[in-house]
Amino acid sequence: MQFLIYLLIYPILWLISILPFPIFYFLSDCIYLLLYYIIGYRKKTVRSNIKLALPHLSDNERLRIEKKFYRHMCDIFLEMIKTMSISENEIKKRYKFTNIEIYHDLEKKGKSIALMCAHYASYEWAVSMNYYLNFKGYGVYKKIANPYFDKLVHKIRSKFRAYLITTKKTKTIIERNNIDKILGVYGLISDQSPRLHNNVHWHTFMGIETPIHVGAEMLAKRYDMNVIFLKTRKIKRGYYEGTFELMTEDVNSVPNYEISEDFIRRVEKQIYEAPEYYLWTHKRWKHSRETKTT
């Protein structure tokens, strides 16, 4: 059954991926109308999240953000599909890095790099960073249930010289690379809500006390990696800009949890600048203790 689903859906995805951009974004507009006004996909969750995170805004202001978000979400969903056929020149034109020299300077330090980023703007097209790397680039992701689509995602990422590793295998692969002295850069999207367990760390995110991921920090400390943040900005439809921000070159001198808290503050800053580009559909504050005013 999973293979049949793959056979049925793959040709549709491929046809979407090769559409000229004007038609491509017209299709995105159509999907937006369907998703927002007819299906109402996760509208209750999105509305609740925006109200929790941005209580200082009026209802009308939050509604404008909500609608802009859905338009953007449809764009990035289709842009994920576009990676199936987009050329190297095209994606380099559409996702530019403002200060790649900051990253290259870190490579010269001779240590692996933990790259932290959020579900903000085009976190998918950031994979084009691999065209500029000297280190081996790894992206940590959650394995897709359908093995055929999971294999497809690996194939697409390999086109960008990126290697995907599942969350369950991350520690093992980093350990092996460390033993073999293979330097790598590990892309870690760390802004979603973690599972509750005994070692959870609570911190304020968008004025709400909530558990935050600390795995990226712990891995960086265990394997003495430099830590960098990738801030993405949407310039206009279909065009993005990535800027690197150095977090630390001496990870073990930083007290525990400060790197994770610093990451959260950087994500907050992005959201306040343009909240419509954050991924509001996931239940980020489902384990929150209380809501605070900003």
N, C-alpha and C positions, 0 to 999 in steps of 0.2 A: 504493500500500500504506500509506504514512504517513497519508494522508487517511482510509483505511478504519479504521485503528487508532484514529484520533481520533474518528471517528463512533461506534465501538463503545464507547470508554471514556468519552467526555464525558458521556453521560446518566447513567452510574454515578456519576461524580464529582459531578454536579449533585444527584442524589438524596441522596448522602451529605451534601452541604453544607447541605441544608435540614432534616436530621434535628433534632428537639429535642435539646438538650444531654444529658439523661439517656440517651437511646437512642444518641446519638452516642458517648458515652464507654463505653457498654456494648459497642458495636461495636469500639471501640479495645481493650477488654479481650479480646475474642474474637481480634482480630488478634494481640495480644501472645501469647496461648497458641499460636496457629498458628506465629507467626514464631520464637518462642523455643524451644518444646518440640518442634515437629515439623520445621520447615524449618531452624532453627538459623542464621538469616541472619547471616553474618559473625561468628559467635560466636567463632571462633578469633582473628580480628583484634581484636575487642573485649576478649577475655580477655587477650590479649598486651599490648595498649595499657595496660589498667588495671594489670597487673602491673608493666610498665615504669615507669609514672608514679607508682604508689603502692606501692612495694616494702615500705614500713614497716608495711603493713596485713597482717592474717592472711588466709589463704585464704577463710575464712568471711566476713570483712568485705568482701573484694573480690567475692565471689559475691553478697552482698546488693546491693552497688553495681551490679553487672552486671544483675541482675534489675530493679532500680528503673530503670536506664537504659533497658532495653528497653520497659518500660511507658511511660516518658516519651517515648521515640522514637516509639512508636505514636501517642501523643497529638499530638505536634507534626506528624507526618505528616498526620493527619486535620485538624488545625487549619489546615494549609496549604490543604487542600481547602475548609475552612469559609470561607476568605476570599472564595470565589466569591459567597457570598450574605449574609455577615454585615453587619449594619447599622453605620452610624457610631456610634450610641449604644451598641450592644452591645460593639463592640471597644474603645471608650473606657472602658467599664466594666471590661473584662477585661484591658486593658493600660494601666496608669496610670503617669504620669511624676511622680516625687516632687519634682523641682526644675526644671521647665521654664524657670524664670527664668534659670538658668545659661546655657541655650542662647540665650534671647532677649537676654541681655546681650552675648553674642558677636556676634549679628547687628548690634547697634548699633556695633560696631567698624568696620563697612564693609568687611570682607574675607570671602571665601568660607571655608567651613569643611570640614575633613576630619573625618568622624565615623568613628572606629574601633570595631569591635566583633568579637565572636567567635561561633562556632557553639555558643552556650550558651543554655539555657532556650528562650525563644521569640524567636529571631532573625527569624522570619517576621512575627509580629504587631507587631514594632517599627516596621513600615511605617506604623502609625497615627500616628507622630510627624508625618507630613506634614500632618495636620489642624491642627497648631499652628505651622507654618512661615510665615514671610514670604518667605524665600528659596525658590528653586526647588529641590526635592528630587530627587536622583539616587541610584539604587541600582546599584552595579556588580555584574554577574552574569556567569556563564558561559552562553553561548548554548545553548539546547536543540536537540538534533539534529533533532527533529521540528518543522518550521516551524509547524505548526498549533498544537501545544502551546506553542511559543515565543510565538506571537501571543496565545494565551489568557492566558499569564502577564503579558504587556504590558497586556492589557485589564483584568485583575484589579487590577494595580498602579495603573493610571490612575484607578480608582475611589477610590484612596487619595491621589490627586494626586501620585503618584510617577512618575518617569521612569526607565526601565531603560536602562542602557548596558552594552554588552558590554565585557569586559576589553580586547579589541583596539581598541575605539573610545574608551576612557576618556580617554587623553591628547589625542586629537584634539578631543573635545568640550570638555574643560576649557580647552584652548588657544583654541578658538573663543569660548567664554564669556568668557574673560579679555580677548580682543581687543574683544569687544562690550560689555564691562563688565557682564555678567550675573552677579550674585552667586548662588552656589549652595551647597548642603550636599551633600557626596558621601559616601554610606554605603559603607564599605570593610570587608569581613569578611576579616581578614588572619591568621588563625591556622592555616591549612592549610599543608602542606608545599609549598614552591616547587620548581620544576624546578631541577636543578643546572646552573649555568653559571659562567662565570669570575668574575662579580661577586657571588657568593653571600656572605651574611654568616652566620657561625655564632654561636650563642648558646645558653646553657643554658635549656631549657624543661622544667619538671617534673623537674629533676635530670639531664636528658639533653642532651648537646651535639648540636645539630641545626641545619640551615639554617633561617632565618626570612625571612618576607616583609619587604622594605624599600620596596616600591613606593609604599605610602601615604605614607610619610615623604618619599620623593623627590619625589612629586607636590606635597605640601604645601610643600616647600622651593622647588621650581621656580616655583610660582605664589603664594607667600607667603600660605598659608592658615593660619588658626587651627586648632588640633587639639584634639579633644574625644573622650572615651571614653564609650561607653554601656554601663553595667553593668546586666544584667538579673537579677532574682531571681524565682523561682517562689514565689508566696505559698501557693497551693493549686491543685488541679487546675483548669486552665482560666483561672487568674488570675495575672497577672504584674505586675512593678513595674520600671520603668526609672529609673535614676539617672545623671545626667550628671556626669562628672569632667573638669575642665579639665586638659589636658596641657601646652599652651603657647600663648601669644599672640604669641610672638616666635620663630617657628620657625627662622629662620636664625641665631639666636644659640645654638642647641643643637648640640653636636657631632654629626657624622654617626653614625647608627645608635642614638643614645641614645633617640630617640622610639620606634623599633621595639622596643628592649629594654624600655623602660618599658611599652609596650603588652603585651608578653609577661608581664611581672611582674603586671600587673593581671589578665590572663586566668588566670594561675596562682592568684592569690588567690581568684578566683571558683571555680575547680575545687576547691581545697582546702576551701572552705566547704561545697560540696554537689556532689561529683564525679558524681553520677548524672545531672546535667543537661547534661553536656558531650557533644559528638558524638564518641563513641568508635569509630565504624564506619570512619572514614577512616584511612589509614596515615600518621599524623602523624609518626612517628619512623622512617620507612623509610630515611632517609639518616643516621641517628644515628651518631656516632663511637664513643661509649661510654656506658654506663649508670652513673650516679652515685647514691649514696644521698642521700636528702633530709634 
